[in-house]
Amino acid sequence: MSIRRKKAELLAQGLKRHGIELVVFDFDRTILDKHSKGFASRDGSDLKDYRHHVSCDFIAFAAALARRGIGIAIATFADDLIAAPIRLLRGRNILGGSAFVKAVLAPHLSISEQDIVALYPPLHLFSSYPPFKRYHLRCLRLGRGLRPAQVAFFDDDAGNVRDAAKQGYVAIHVTSCGFRFNSLSLMS
């Protein structure tokens, strides 16, 4: 067994022992080791490039979580409204929002669109959304009937992580660009 897989198994085992039923990941700079534009062409090189930037540690960890029956979900600001104007210019071939996230992860992980909340609140001018990723986490948690303490949240943005910890989630800050086992910090 590789060192990466051992680390993945140990972390997944620890979360399971802690009562975690769902692990929610940020997308940009957490699952990916770079920031995406929030969209990609369905058959273009940008989609292939994003697929190559999915963290190897994330892939190993996702597999370990699945082996333990722990759910995986994504909370991202990669809103489909970001892709809408690009679609007008370039045609329907542009993926955005949850379809974009699902397409990037397809070679590595099978995830349903209901397990992805892709929303950037400032784009929704006439709606009132709570700050940080509270809306995302609440939707994903309630969709499974879980309490905050049963959900672990991984994000590179310290503000999102601090807020999630205040809301009662197990909140882990990804301190590198992309999910790495040696760059995780628990916030309480």
C-alpha positions as CSV (number, residue, x, y, z in Angstrom):
1,M,0.0,0.0,0.0
2,S,1.4,3.4,-1.0
3,I,2.0,6.1,1.6
4,R,-0.7,8.3,0.0
5,R,-3.2,5.5,0.3
6,K,-2.2,4.9,4.0
7,K,-2.7,8.5,4.8
8,A,-6.1,8.5,3.0
9,E,-7.2,5.4,4.9
10,L,-6.1,6.8,8.3
11,L,-7.9,10.2,7.7
12,A,-11.1,8.5,6.5
13,Q,-11.0,6.1,9.4
14,G,-10.5,8.9,11.9
15,L,-13.5,10.8,10.4
16,K,-15.7,7.7,10.5
17,R,-14.8,7.2,14.2
18,H,-15.7,10.8,14.9
19,G,-19.2,10.2,13.5
20,I,-18.7,12.0,10.1
21,E,-21.3,10.9,7.5
22,L,-20.6,13.5,4.8
23,V,-17.4,15.3,3.7
24,V,-17.9,18.5,1.8
25,F,-15.1,19.9,-0.3
26,D,-14.5,23.3,-1.8
27,F,-13.6,23.0,-5.5
28,D,-11.1,25.6,-6.6
29,R,-7.7,25.4,-4.8
30,T,-9.0,22.5,-2.7
31,I,-10.0,19.7,-5.0
32,L,-8.1,21.4,-7.8
33,D,-4.6,22.7,-7.2
34,K,-5.4,25.9,-9.1
35,H,-8.3,28.3,-9.5
36,S,-10.8,27.6,-12.4
37,K,-12.7,30.2,-14.2
38,G,-15.9,28.4,-13.2
39,F,-16.6,27.1,-16.7
40,A,-15.0,25.1,-19.5
41,S,-15.8,24.1,-23.0
42,R,-17.3,20.6,-23.1
43,D,-14.7,19.3,-25.6
44,G,-11.8,21.8,-25.1
45,S,-8.4,21.7,-23.7
46,D,-9.4,23.7,-20.7
47,L,-11.6,20.8,-19.4
48,K,-8.7,18.4,-19.9
49,D,-6.4,20.8,-18.1
50,Y,-8.6,21.0,-15.1
51,R,-8.9,17.2,-14.9
52,H,-5.1,17.1,-14.7
53,H,-5.2,19.5,-11.8
54,V,-7.4,17.4,-9.5
55,S,-5.2,16.7,-6.4
56,C,-3.9,13.1,-6.3
57,D,-4.3,13.2,-2.5
58,F,-8.0,14.2,-3.0
59,I,-8.5,11.2,-5.4
60,A,-7.0,8.8,-2.9
61,F,-9.0,10.3,0.0
62,A,-12.3,10.2,-2.0
63,A,-11.8,6.5,-2.6
64,A,-11.1,5.9,1.1
65,L,-14.2,7.8,2.1
66,A,-16.3,5.8,-0.4
67,R,-15.0,2.5,1.0
68,R,-16.2,3.5,4.4
69,G,-19.7,4.7,3.2
70,I,-18.9,8.3,3.9
71,G,-20.7,10.6,1.4
72,I,-18.9,13.2,-0.7
73,A,-20.3,16.6,-1.7
74,I,-19.0,19.8,-3.3
75,A,-19.6,23.4,-2.2
76,T,-18.4,25.8,-4.8
77,F,-18.8,29.4,-6.0
78,A,-18.5,28.1,-9.6
79,D,-22.0,29.3,-10.3
80,D,-23.7,28.5,-13.7
81,L,-24.4,32.2,-14.0
82,I,-20.7,32.7,-14.5
83,A,-20.9,30.6,-17.7
84,A,-24.1,32.1,-19.0
85,P,-22.6,35.1,-20.8
86,I,-19.8,33.0,-22.2
87,R,-22.4,30.6,-23.6
88,L,-24.0,33.5,-25.4
89,L,-20.7,34.3,-27.1
90,R,-19.3,30.8,-27.7
91,G,-22.4,28.6,-27.9
92,R,-24.0,25.9,-25.9
93,N,-20.7,23.9,-25.6
94,I,-19.8,25.7,-22.4
95,L,-20.2,23.9,-19.1
96,G,-20.8,25.8,-15.9
97,G,-22.0,25.3,-12.3
98,S,-22.6,21.7,-11.1
99,A,-22.3,20.3,-14.7
100,F,-18.8,21.8,-14.9
101,V,-17.7,20.4,-11.6
102,K,-19.1,16.9,-12.4
103,A,-17.4,16.9,-15.8
104,V,-14.0,17.8,-14.3
105,L,-14.3,15.1,-11.7
106,A,-15.8,12.4,-14.0
107,P,-12.5,10.5,-14.6
108,H,-11.8,10.4,-10.8
109,L,-15.1,10.3,-9.0
110,S,-18.8,9.6,-9.8
111,I,-20.9,12.3,-8.1
112,S,-24.5,13.3,-8.7
113,E,-25.4,17.0,-9.4
114,Q,-27.6,16.9,-6.2
115,D,-24.3,16.5,-4.2
116,I,-22.9,19.7,-5.7
117,V,-24.0,23.2,-4.7
118,A,-22.6,25.7,-7.1
119,L,-23.7,29.2,-6.2
120,Y,-22.0,32.5,-6.0
121,P,-24.3,34.8,-4.0
122,P,-23.2,38.2,-5.4
123,L,-24.5,37.1,-8.8
124,H,-28.0,36.7,-7.4
125,L,-28.8,40.3,-6.8
126,F,-32.4,39.9,-5.7
127,S,-31.9,37.0,-3.4
128,S,-30.6,37.1,0.2
129,Y,-28.1,34.4,0.9
130,P,-26.1,34.0,4.1
131,P,-22.4,34.8,4.0
132,F,-19.5,32.4,3.4
133,K,-20.7,28.9,2.5
134,R,-23.5,28.6,5.0
135,Y,-26.1,28.1,2.3
136,H,-24.1,25.4,0.5
137,L,-23.4,23.5,3.7
138,R,-27.0,23.8,4.9
139,C,-28.4,22.5,1.6
140,L,-26.0,19.5,1.5
141,R,-26.5,18.7,5.2
142,L,-30.3,18.9,5.2
143,G,-30.5,16.9,1.9
144,R,-29.1,14.0,3.9
145,G,-30.8,14.7,7.3
146,L,-27.5,15.4,9.1
147,R,-26.5,17.6,12.0
148,P,-23.5,20.0,11.4
149,A,-21.3,17.8,13.7
150,Q,-21.8,14.9,11.2
151,V,-20.3,16.9,8.4
152,A,-16.6,17.6,7.7
153,F,-15.8,20.6,5.5
154,F,-12.5,21.1,3.7
155,D,-11.7,24.6,2.1
156,D,-8.7,26.7,1.3
157,D,-10.5,29.9,2.4
158,A,-9.8,30.4,6.1
159,G,-12.9,32.7,6.4
160,N,-15.2,29.9,5.1
161,V,-13.5,27.4,7.4
162,R,-13.8,29.6,10.5
163,D,-17.4,30.3,9.8
164,A,-18.2,26.6,9.3
165,A,-16.5,25.8,12.6
166,K,-18.7,28.4,14.3
167,Q,-21.7,26.7,12.8
168,G,-20.7,23.4,14.4
169,Y,-19.1,21.6,11.4
170,V,-15.8,19.8,11.6
171,A,-13.9,22.4,9.6
172,I,-10.5,21.7,8.1
173,H,-8.4,24.4,6.4
174,V,-6.4,23.3,3.3
175,T,-3.3,25.5,3.7
176,S,-1.7,24.6,0.3
177,C,-2.9,25.2,-3.2
178,G,-4.8,21.9,-3.6
179,F,-5.7,19.1,-1.1
180,R,-2.5,17.7,0.4
181,F,-2.4,15.4,3.5
182,N,0.5,17.4,4.9
183,S,-1.3,20.7,4.6
184,L,-4.5,20.3,6.6
185,S,-5.3,22.2,9.7
186,L,-8.4,21.6,12.0
187,M,-10.2,24.8,13.0
188,S,-12.4,25.0,16.1
